[in-house]
Amino acid sequence: MFEIILYNLDIAVEAIKQNKLRSMLTSLGIIFGVASVIAMLAIGQGAQQEVLLNMQVLGTNNIIIEPVMEQREGPVAEDLAEETNNNDENAENRQRRFSPGLTLEDMESIITHIPYVEHISPEIIHDTQIIRNGRLRTGKLVGVNEQYFNVNQFELTSGRNFTARHMEEAAPVVVIGHGIRARFFPGENPIGQQIKAGNIWYTVIGVLQEKRLTASQIENLGIRDYNMDIYAPVTTTLIRFRNRAQVTSNDLGGNSSDDFNYHQLDKLIVRVTDSEFSITISEIISRMLQRRHNDVIDFEITVPELLLQQEQRTKRIFNIVLASIASISLIVGGIGIMNIMLASVVERFREIGVRRAVGALQQDIRFQFLTEALVISVIGGIIGITLGFILSYIIQIVADIVTLITVGSILISFGVATAIGVIFGYFPAKRAAEQDPVVALRRE
């Protein structure tokens, strides 16, 4: 059997050599089809990888709670009626709907009453000026607790995390991002050194590992560059820097009651033990906070995994559409192979007749022409794979999008090209095998 395969393969290669131009033109459909499929799948895989990276950045098991302005809804007539109320009625209504905002008490309530919560961390973000050794840079002072770095999957390259004692004493200590270390402590160990944020000097006790973020992640996910932040204990931020829950005359001087930020916290990040509980727990948290805030909806809850799953599902459908469109080229290439092979059968009637006259069976003729069609497809597939790599690289450079070629996409493209060679080459091979040897020998 192996000798038969080699013999037919030798005949197929010889026939292709004798008609090089025609064989190349025949395989063009396969070449461009395979290249298109690989390029489209590379774009799709790149998009999928970007979604997975975004999930890692936001946290697959996280629930994010952020403060917003009070959300109200109802008929227009109610709003108009409220505008006509006297000042006493307005004051009574505001008092009835008073909300303390998002506070540390909310965090403690979630920890105490809601199961399957693994970690929870607040965020208090203040824009400030960072100063050291005559260098000044605007940055963010972020108040967090000791669980913050576990929630966000941050690693320390040196130093240590906050302790319960730091929290209790509101100690003036900070953990700095990688970018802060590069700008303010070049060539020296920052642990134990002093750095100033606002009007307070802090002691550096830890340095975070660099968090690699792309510009698209920062823009699309609405996150900041964590490498340029300074992290202090949340109690330190509230006591030594500013506590928005404590309203002063300075706070009221330049702010109206409508736009004044009364929320103590800028964010709460809840990490659950399993992502399957994320949606249920987010609904429970929503109801709890609504009760605690006197039915004032001044918070927003986001489940990153749910949003990213929807995005992943959309991109998966997009990948299928792209691959289907690219597969049309392969089908067209298969039709081209069938047409050329049918013409080749007509041209080689005499050759078929001679082989049948010397004892070749129908299956030998069928296998000969099927092998020739398969060789054309395989050659086209190999060239198409090479062209697909080049095309994917060009798309990544020109369009500035991530493309990812996987072994699976190569095997799928090559397998489809081979299958098309067999499917569309079978009919011409069958027709060649069914020729009457006597009639075939009369053809010139």
C-alpha positions as CSV (number, residue, x, y, z in Angstrom):
1,M,0.0,0.0,0.0
2,F,2.8,2.3,0.9
3,E,4.4,1.7,-2.6
4,I,1.1,2.6,-4.2
5,I,0.9,5.9,-2.3
6,L,4.5,6.8,-3.3
7,Y,3.8,5.9,-6.9
8,N,0.7,8.0,-7.2
9,L,2.4,10.8,-5.3
10,D,5.3,10.8,-7.8
11,I,2.8,10.9,-10.7
12,A,0.9,13.8,-9.0
13,V,4.2,15.8,-8.5
14,E,5.3,15.2,-12.1
15,A,1.9,16.4,-13.4
16,I,2.1,19.5,-11.3
17,K,5.7,20.2,-12.5
18,Q,4.5,20.0,-16.2
19,N,1.8,22.5,-15.5
20,K,3.4,24.8,-12.9
21,L,1.5,28.0,-13.8
22,R,-1.8,26.3,-13.9
23,S,-1.2,24.5,-10.7
24,M,-0.2,27.7,-9.0
25,L,-3.3,29.6,-10.2
26,T,-5.4,26.6,-9.1
27,S,-4.0,26.8,-5.5
28,L,-4.4,30.6,-5.2
29,G,-7.9,30.1,-3.8
30,I,-6.6,27.8,-1.1
31,I,-3.6,30.1,-0.4
32,F,-5.7,33.2,0.2
33,G,-8.4,31.2,2.0
34,V,-6.0,29.7,4.5
35,A,-4.2,33.0,5.0
36,S,-7.5,34.8,5.6
37,V,-8.7,32.2,8.1
38,I,-5.5,32.4,10.0
39,A,-5.5,36.2,10.1
40,M,-9.1,36.4,11.1
41,L,-8.7,33.8,13.8
42,A,-5.5,35.6,15.0
43,I,-7.6,38.8,15.4
44,G,-10.3,37.0,17.3
45,Q,-7.8,35.2,19.6
46,G,-6.1,38.5,20.2
47,A,-9.4,40.0,21.2
48,Q,-10.1,37.0,23.5
49,Q,-6.7,37.4,25.2
50,E,-7.4,41.1,25.8
51,V,-10.7,40.2,27.5
52,L,-8.9,37.7,29.7
53,L,-6.2,40.2,30.6
54,N,-9.0,42.7,31.5
55,M,-10.6,40.1,33.7
56,Q,-7.3,39.6,35.5
57,V,-6.9,43.4,36.0
58,L,-10.4,43.9,37.4
59,G,-10.5,40.6,39.3
60,T,-12.7,37.7,38.3
61,N,-14.2,37.3,41.8
62,N,-14.6,41.0,42.6
63,I,-17.6,43.2,43.2
64,I,-17.0,47.0,42.9
65,I,-19.2,49.5,44.8
66,E,-18.8,53.1,43.9
67,P,-20.6,56.2,45.1
68,V,-22.8,58.3,42.7
69,M,-25.2,61.2,43.0
70,E,-28.6,60.2,44.2
71,Q,-30.7,58.5,41.5
72,R,-34.3,59.6,41.4
73,E,-37.2,58.6,39.1
74,G,-40.9,59.2,38.8
75,P,-43.5,61.1,36.8
76,V,-42.7,64.7,35.8
77,A,-45.7,65.9,37.8
78,E,-44.1,64.8,41.0
79,D,-41.0,66.8,40.3
80,L,-43.1,69.9,39.4
81,A,-45.0,69.4,42.6
82,E,-41.8,69.2,44.6
83,E,-40.6,72.5,43.1
84,T,-43.8,74.2,44.4
85,N,-43.4,73.0,48.0
86,N,-42.3,75.6,50.6
87,N,-38.9,75.6,52.2
88,D,-40.1,73.7,55.3
89,E,-41.4,70.9,53.2
90,N,-38.2,70.7,51.2
91,A,-36.2,70.6,54.4
92,E,-38.4,67.8,55.8
93,N,-38.1,65.8,52.6
94,R,-34.3,66.2,52.6
95,Q,-34.1,65.1,56.2
96,R,-36.3,62.1,55.5
97,R,-34.1,61.0,52.6
98,F,-30.8,61.7,54.3
99,S,-28.0,59.3,53.4
100,P,-24.6,59.0,55.2
101,G,-23.0,58.0,51.9
102,L,-20.6,55.1,51.3
103,T,-18.7,54.7,54.6
104,L,-16.5,52.3,56.6
105,E,-19.6,51.3,58.5
106,D,-21.0,49.9,55.2
107,M,-17.9,47.8,54.8
108,E,-18.2,46.4,58.3
109,S,-21.8,45.6,57.8
110,I,-20.9,43.6,54.6
111,I,-18.2,41.7,56.4
112,T,-20.5,40.9,59.4
113,H,-23.7,39.9,57.6
114,I,-22.8,38.6,54.1
115,P,-21.3,35.1,53.7
116,Y,-18.7,34.0,51.1
117,V,-16.9,37.3,51.3
118,E,-13.1,36.5,51.2
119,H,-11.7,40.0,51.3
120,I,-13.0,43.6,51.3
121,S,-11.1,46.8,50.9
122,P,-12.0,50.5,50.8
123,E,-10.4,53.1,48.6
124,I,-10.2,56.8,49.4
125,I,-8.5,58.7,46.6
126,H,-7.1,62.2,47.0
127,D,-5.2,64.2,44.4
128,T,-2.2,65.7,46.0
129,Q,1.4,66.8,45.5
130,I,4.2,64.3,46.1
131,I,7.5,65.9,47.2
132,R,11.0,64.5,47.9
133,N,14.5,66.0,47.6
134,G,13.3,69.0,45.6
135,R,11.3,66.9,43.2
136,L,7.5,67.6,43.0
137,R,4.9,65.6,41.1
138,T,1.1,65.6,41.2
139,G,-0.2,62.1,42.2
140,K,-2.8,60.3,44.1
141,L,-2.8,59.3,47.8
142,V,-5.0,56.2,48.2
143,G,-6.3,55.1,51.5
144,V,-6.7,51.4,51.8
145,N,-6.5,48.5,54.3
146,E,-4.2,45.6,54.6
147,Q,-6.5,43.4,52.3
148,Y,-6.3,45.8,49.4
149,F,-3.3,44.3,47.7
150,N,-4.8,40.8,47.9
151,V,-8.0,42.0,46.4
152,N,-6.3,43.6,43.5
153,Q,-3.6,40.9,43.1
154,F,-0.7,43.3,43.8
155,E,2.7,41.9,44.7
156,L,5.3,43.6,46.9
157,T,8.9,43.6,45.5
158,S,10.3,44.8,48.9
159,G,9.2,45.8,52.3
160,R,5.9,44.7,53.9
161,N,2.2,45.3,53.9
162,F,0.2,47.3,56.4
163,T,-0.5,45.7,59.7
164,A,-3.5,45.9,62.1
165,R,-1.3,48.2,64.3
166,H,-0.8,50.6,61.5
167,M,-4.6,50.8,61.1
168,E,-5.3,51.3,64.8
169,E,-2.7,54.0,65.3
170,A,-3.3,55.7,61.9
171,A,0.5,55.5,61.4
172,P,2.1,57.8,58.8
173,V,3.4,55.0,56.6
174,V,2.9,54.2,52.9
175,V,3.4,51.6,50.3
176,I,4.5,53.2,47.0
177,G,4.0,52.1,43.4
178,H,6.8,51.1,41.0
179,G,6.6,54.4,39.1
180,I,6.9,56.4,42.3
181,R,10.1,54.5,43.3
182,A,11.6,55.0,39.8
183,R,11.0,58.8,40.0
184,F,11.7,59.7,43.6
185,F,14.2,56.9,44.7
186,P,16.4,56.3,41.6
187,G,19.3,54.0,42.5
188,E,18.5,53.7,46.2
189,N,16.4,51.6,48.6
190,P,13.2,53.5,49.5
191,I,12.4,51.3,52.5
192,G,12.6,53.5,55.6
193,Q,12.9,56.7,53.6
194,Q,10.6,59.7,53.9
195,I,8.3,61.1,51.3
196,K,5.8,63.9,51.5
197,A,2.2,63.8,50.3
198,G,0.3,67.0,50.8
199,N,1.4,68.5,54.1
200,I,2.4,65.2,55.8
201,W,5.6,63.2,55.7
202,Y,5.2,59.4,55.4
203,T,7.7,56.6,55.9
204,V,7.9,54.1,53.1
205,I,7.5,50.5,54.3
206,G,6.9,48.7,51.0
207,V,7.2,48.9,47.2
208,L,4.8,47.3,44.8
209,Q,5.8,45.2,41.8
210,E,5.2,47.0,38.5
211,K,1.6,46.6,37.3
212,R,1.8,46.4,33.5
213,L,-1.2,48.2,32.0
214,T,-1.8,49.2,28.4
215,A,-3.2,52.5,27.3
216,S,-6.4,50.7,26.1
217,Q,-6.9,49.0,29.4
218,I,-6.6,52.3,31.3
219,E,-9.0,54.0,28.9
220,N,-11.5,51.2,28.3
221,L,-11.7,49.9,31.9
222,G,-11.7,53.3,33.5
223,I,-8.8,52.5,35.7
224,R,-5.8,54.6,36.7
225,D,-2.1,53.9,36.5
226,Y,-1.5,52.1,39.8
227,N,2.3,52.4,39.5
228,M,2.1,56.2,40.2
229,D,0.0,55.9,43.4
230,I,1.0,56.2,47.1
231,Y,-1.0,53.9,49.4
232,A,-1.6,54.7,53.0
233,P,-3.7,53.1,55.7
234,V,-7.3,54.2,55.4
235,T,-7.4,55.4,59.0
236,T,-4.3,57.5,58.3
237,T,-6.0,59.1,55.3
238,L,-9.2,59.9,57.3
239,I,-7.5,61.3,60.4
240,R,-4.4,63.0,59.0
241,F,-5.5,64.0,55.5
242,R,-9.2,64.4,55.1
243,N,-12.5,62.8,56.1
244,R,-15.4,63.8,53.9
245,A,-17.9,62.4,56.4
246,Q,-17.0,65.3,58.7
247,V,-18.5,68.3,57.1
248,T,-16.8,71.6,58.0
249,S,-17.6,75.2,57.2
250,N,-14.8,75.2,54.5
251,D,-16.6,72.3,52.8
252,L,-19.9,74.1,52.7
253,G,-18.3,77.4,51.6
254,G,-17.8,76.6,48.0
255,N,-20.2,73.7,47.4
256,S,-23.9,73.5,47.0
257,S,-25.9,70.7,48.6
258,D,-26.5,69.2,45.2
259,D,-22.9,68.6,44.1
260,F,-21.1,68.2,47.5
261,N,-19.4,64.9,47.8
262,Y,-20.5,63.5,51.2
263,H,-19.2,60.0,50.6
264,Q,-16.5,58.9,53.0
265,L,-15.2,56.3,50.6
266,D,-14.5,56.5,46.8
267,K,-14.8,52.7,46.3
268,L,-15.4,49.4,48.0
269,I,-14.0,46.3,46.4
270,V,-15.5,43.0,47.6
271,R,-13.8,39.7,46.7
272,V,-16.0,36.6,47.0
273,T,-14.7,33.1,47.5
274,D,-16.2,31.9,44.1
275,S,-17.3,33.8,41.1
276,E,-20.5,31.9,40.9
277,F,-21.7,33.8,44.0
278,S,-20.8,37.2,42.5
279,I,-24.2,38.1,41.0
280,T,-26.3,36.9,44.0
281,I,-24.0,38.6,46.5
282,S,-24.1,41.9,44.5
283,E,-27.9,41.9,44.7
284,I,-27.8,41.3,48.5
285,I,-25.3,44.1,48.9
286,S,-27.5,46.4,46.9
287,R,-30.5,45.8,49.1
288,M,-28.5,46.1,52.2
289,L,-26.9,49.5,51.2
290,Q,-30.3,50.8,50.1
291,R,-31.7,50.1,53.6
292,R,-28.6,51.6,55.3
293,H,-28.8,54.7,53.0
294,N,-32.5,55.3,53.8
295,D,-33.7,54.3,50.3
296,V,-31.3,56.7,48.7
297,I,-29.7,55.1,45.6
298,D,-26.4,56.9,45.8
299,F,-24.2,54.0,45.0
300,E,-23.5,51.8,41.9
301,I,-22.5,48.2,42.0
302,T,-20.5,46.6,39.2
303,V,-19.7,42.9,38.6
304,P,-16.6,43.0,36.3
305,E,-16.9,39.3,35.5
306,L,-20.4,39.7,34.2
307,L,-19.5,42.7,32.0
308,L,-16.4,40.9,30.6
309,Q,-18.3,37.7,30.0
310,Q,-20.8,39.7,27.9
311,E,-17.9,41.2,26.0
312,Q,-16.3,37.8,25.5
313,R,-19.5,36.4,24.2
314,T,-19.8,39.3,21.7
315,K,-16.3,38.8,20.5
316,R,-16.8,35.1,20.2
317,I,-19.7,35.7,17.8
318,F,-17.5,38.2,16.0
319,N,-14.8,35.5,15.6
320,I,-17.3,33.0,14.2
321,V,-18.5,35.6,11.6
322,L,-14.9,36.5,10.6
323,A,-13.9,32.8,10.2
324,S,-17.1,32.1,8.2
325,I,-16.4,35.0,5.8
326,A,-12.8,33.8,5.4
327,S,-13.9,30.3,4.8
328,I,-15.7,31.4,1.6
329,S,-12.3,31.8,0.0
330,L,-11.5,28.2,0.8
331,I,-14.7,27.1,-0.8
332,V,-14.0,29.2,-3.9
333,G,-10.5,27.6,-4.0
334,G,-12.0,24.1,-3.8
335,I,-14.3,24.9,-6.7
336,G,-11.2,26.1,-8.6
337,I,-9.5,22.8,-7.9
338,M,-12.5,20.8,-9.1
339,N,-12.7,22.8,-12.4
340,I,-9.0,22.5,-13.2
341,M,-9.0,18.8,-12.3
342,L,-12.0,18.2,-14.6
343,A,-10.1,19.9,-17.4
344,S,-7.1,17.9,-16.6
345,V,-9.1,14.6,-16.9
346,V,-10.2,15.6,-20.3
347,E,-6.7,16.4,-21.4
348,R,-5.3,13.1,-20.1
349,F,-7.9,10.7,-21.5
350,R,-5.2,8.9,-23.5
351,E,-3.0,8.5,-20.3
352,I,-6.0,7.1,-18.5
353,G,-6.6,4.7,-21.3
354,V,-3.0,3.5,-21.4
355,R,-3.0,2.8,-17.6
356,R,-6.2,0.9,-17.8
357,A,-5.0,-1.1,-20.8
358,V,-1.9,-2.3,-18.9
359,G,-3.9,-3.4,-15.9
360,A,-4.7,-0.4,-13.7
361,L,-8.0,-0.6,-11.8
362,Q,-10.6,2.1,-11.4
363,Q,-9.5,2.7,-7.9
364,D,-5.9,3.2,-9.1
365,I,-7.1,6.0,-11.5
366,R,-9.3,7.5,-8.8
367,F,-6.5,7.5,-6.3
368,Q,-4.1,9.0,-8.8
369,F,-6.2,12.1,-9.5
370,L,-7.4,12.4,-5.9
371,T,-3.7,12.4,-4.8
372,E,-3.0,15.2,-7.3
373,A,-5.8,17.4,-6.0
374,L,-4.7,16.7,-2.5
375,V,-1.1,17.7,-3.3
376,I,-2.3,21.0,-4.8
377,S,-4.3,21.7,-1.6
378,V,-1.5,20.8,0.8
379,I,1.0,23.0,-1.1
380,G,-1.5,25.8,-1.1
381,G,-2.2,25.3,2.6
382,I,1.5,25.5,3.5
383,I,2.0,28.7,1.5
384,G,-1.3,30.1,2.9
385,I,-0.1,29.5,6.5
386,T,3.1,31.4,5.8
387,L,1.1,34.2,4.2
388,G,-1.2,34.2,7.2
389,F,1.7,34.8,9.6
390,I,2.8,37.7,7.5
391,L,-0.7,39.2,7.2
392,S,-1.3,38.9,10.9
393,Y,1.9,40.7,11.7
394,I,1.0,43.5,9.2
395,I,-2.4,43.9,10.7
396,Q,-0.9,44.1,14.2
397,I,1.5,46.8,13.1
398,V,-0.8,48.9,10.9
399,A,-4.1,48.6,12.9
400,D,-2.4,48.6,16.4
401,I,-4.4,45.6,17.6
402,V,-3.3,42.4,19.2
403,T,-3.2,39.3,17.0
404,L,-2.5,35.9,18.3
405,I,-1.8,32.9,16.1
406,T,-2.3,29.6,17.9
407,V,-1.5,26.0,16.9
408,G,-5.3,25.3,16.9
409,S,-5.9,27.9,14.2
410,I,-3.1,26.5,12.0
411,L,-4.4,23.0,12.4
412,I,-7.9,24.1,11.6
413,S,-6.9,26.0,8.5
414,F,-4.7,23.3,7.2
415,G,-7.2,20.6,8.0
416,V,-10.0,22.5,6.2
417,A,-7.7,23.0,3.1
418,T,-6.9,19.3,3.0
419,A,-10.5,18.3,3.4
420,I,-11.5,20.7,0.5
421,G,-8.8,19.1,-1.7
422,V,-10.3,15.6,-1.0
423,I,-13.9,16.7,-1.3
424,F,-13.6,18.8,-4.5
425,G,-11.0,16.4,-6.0
426,Y,-13.2,13.3,-5.6
427,F,-15.7,14.1,-8.4
428,P,-13.0,14.6,-11.1
429,A,-11.1,11.5,-9.9
430,K,-14.4,9.5,-10.0
431,R,-15.0,10.7,-13.5
432,A,-11.5,9.8,-14.6
433,A,-11.9,6.3,-13.2
434,E,-15.2,5.7,-14.9
435,Q,-13.8,6.3,-18.4
436,D,-14.0,3.3,-20.9
437,P,-10.3,2.3,-21.7
438,V,-11.2,1.7,-25.3
439,V,-12.8,5.1,-25.8
440,A,-10.0,6.8,-23.8
441,L,-7.3,5.3,-26.1
442,R,-9.0,6.7,-29.2
443,R,-8.8,10.3,-27.8
444,E,-5.9,12.4,-29.0
